[in-house]
């Protein structure tokens, strides 16, 4: 895949991520969840800006039309209109987890496919950040499932042999 196509696909994926997290934030009535979703949304916007700068530096000119499909499962959800079929928090979180894993993989593979060291570096950094999103979402999933457990600061007994 050439640099222009790779970067446009990545930008499209970040636009999809922004749209998805913005949609969820607007639907959320829980203020803590809304705040986390807005943070994820804003990370997607920042990633898009970073990728746009790379495009301008290495490809030049106007980006023009982005691909119709971005990276991973969000592309299909938006393309088919199936986002309206998702009803529960767990369905949204599972989709977000799947999307973050796909995006993490996309950025790792992109880093391996390009020659320019600064593009490689950015792709690996974005892969790490998307993996961080995955970890946040997994913690949210565990909390929703009732499996989230915080040890009290003064009680280390559960952690001892």
C-alpha positions in Angstrom: 0.0 0.0 0.0 1.4 3.4 -0.9 1.9 6.1 1.7 -1.0 8.2 0.5 -3.5 5.3 0.6 -2.1 4.1 4.0 -2.4 7.6 5.5 -5.8 8.3 4.1 -7.1 4.9 5.4 -5.6 5.7 8.8 -7.2 9.2 8.8 -10.6 7.7 7.8 -10.2 5.2 10.7 -9.6 8.1 13.1 -12.7 10.0 11.7 -14.8 6.8 12.3 -13.4 6.5 15.8 -14.2 10.1 16.6 -17.7 9.7 15.2 -18.3 6.5 17.2 -17.0 7.9 20.6 -18.9 11.1 20.0 -22.1 9.2 19.4 -21.6 7.2 22.6 -20.8 10.3 24.6 -24.0 11.9 23.5 -26.0 8.8 24.4 -24.4 8.4 27.8 -26.2 9.6 30.9 -23.4 8.5 33.2 -21.1 11.5 33.7 -17.9 9.4 34.4 -18.5 7.3 31.3 -19.3 10.5 29.2 -16.0 12.0 30.3 -14.0 8.9 29.4 -15.8 8.7 26.0 -15.0 12.3 25.3 -11.3 11.7 26.2 -11.3 8.7 23.7 -13.0 10.9 21.1 -10.5 13.7 21.5 -7.6 11.2 21.2 -9.1 10.1 17.8 -9.2 13.7 16.7 -5.6 14.3 17.8 -4.5 11.1 16.0 -6.2 12.4 12.8 -4.3 15.7 13.1 -1.0 13.8 13.5 -1.7 11.7 10.4 -2.8 14.7 8.4 0.6 16.4 9.2 2.4 13.2 8.0 0.3 13.2 4.8 1.2 16.9 4.1 4.9 16.2 4.8 5.3 13.0 2.8 2.6 13.2 0.1 1.8 16.9 -0.1 -1.2 18.6 -1.6 -4.8 18.3 -0.6 -5.8 15.1 1.1 -9.0 15.1 -0.9 -11.6 12.4 -0.5 -11.0 9.8 2.1 -11.7 6.2 1.5 -15.3 5.2 2.1 -14.2 2.6 4.6 -11.8 3.1 7.4 -9.9 0.6 9.6 -11.6 -2.4 11.3 -15.2 -3.1 12.4 -16.3 0.5 12.8 -16.2 0.9 9.0 -18.6 -2.0 8.6 -20.9 -0.7 11.3 -21.1 2.7 9.7 -21.3 1.4 6.2 -24.3 -0.9 7.0 -26.0 1.4 9.4 -25.9 -1.3 12.0 -24.9 1.2 14.8 -28.6 1.7 15.4 -29.0 -2.0 16.2 -26.6 -1.8 19.2 -28.7 -1.3 22.3 -26.6 -2.2 25.4 -23.5 -0.7 26.9 -21.9 -4.1 26.6 -22.6 -4.2 22.8 -21.0 -0.8 22.3 -18.0 -1.7 24.5 -17.5 -5.0 22.7 -17.5 -3.1 19.3 -15.1 -0.5 20.6 -12.8 -3.2 21.9 -12.8 -4.9 18.6 -12.2 -1.6 16.8 -9.2 -0.7 19.1 -7.6 -4.1 18.5 -8.0 -3.8 14.8 -6.6 -0.3 14.8 -3.6 -1.4 17.0 -2.9 -4.1 14.5 -3.3 -1.8 11.5 -0.7 0.7 13.0 1.8 -2.1 13.8 1.5 -3.5 10.3 1.8 0.0 8.8 5.0 0.7 10.7 6.4 -2.4 9.2 5.3 -1.4 5.7 6.9 2.0 5.5 10.5 3.0 5.1 10.4 6.5 6.6 11.6 6.3 10.2 9.4 9.1 11.5 6.3 7.5 9.9 7.3 4.2 11.5 7.7 6.0 14.9 4.3 7.7 14.7 2.6 4.4 13.6 4.1 2.6 16.6 3.2 5.4 19.0 -0.4 5.4 17.6 -0.5 1.6 18.0 0.5 1.9 21.6 -2.1 4.6 22.2 -4.8 2.5 20.6 -3.7 -0.4 22.7 -4.1 1.9 25.7 -7.7 2.6 24.6 -8.3 -1.2 24.4 -7.1 -1.6 28.0 -9.4 1.2 29.2 -12.3 -0.4 27.5 -11.5 -3.8 28.9 -11.5 -2.3 32.4 -14.9 -0.7 31.6 -16.2 -4.1 30.4 -15.0 -5.8 33.5 -16.7 -3.1 35.6 -19.9 -3.6 33.8 -19.7 -7.3 34.2 -19.2 -6.9 37.9 -15.7 -8.4 37.9 -13.9 -5.3 38.7 -12.1 -5.4 42.1 -10.1 -2.7 43.7 -8.0 -3.7 46.7 -8.1 -1.2 49.6 -4.9 0.7 50.1 -4.3 -0.8 53.5 -5.3 -4.4 52.8 -2.6 -6.4 51.0 -3.8 -9.8 52.1 -5.4 -10.8 48.8 -2.1 -10.1 47.1 0.1 -12.1 49.4 0.9 -15.8 49.1 
